[in-house]
Amino acid sequence: MTAKNESRLRRARKARHRMRKQGVNRLSVHRTPRHIYAQVFAPAGDRVLVSASTLDGSLRGGATGNIEAAAAVGRLVAERAKAAGIESVADVASLHQPER
């Protein structure tokens, strides 16, 4: 594995550990050239609480890999999160603040 990839994985692991320690839900977004996927994970990282993607029936009609599709997936995952009682997800900027 390259040093760049190892560094990226190390930073991601540290961020996930901080989120788990703070007990906040985590939003994960994956983008491919054709589709966009979004998932909200439980604080422990063991369960997917809410998910949305351009593969959902309501979003398959138009283009699935552009900015409009990304906005639609964002709206859909937000609606589903609110329906599940999730008001906020981890803010990466707040994770980089020193602990006191």
Secondary structure by P-SEA (a helix, b strand, c coil): ccaaaaaaaaaaaaaaaaaaaabbbbbbbbbcccbbbbbbbcccccccccccccccccccccccccaaaaaaaaaaaaaaaaaacccccccccccccccc
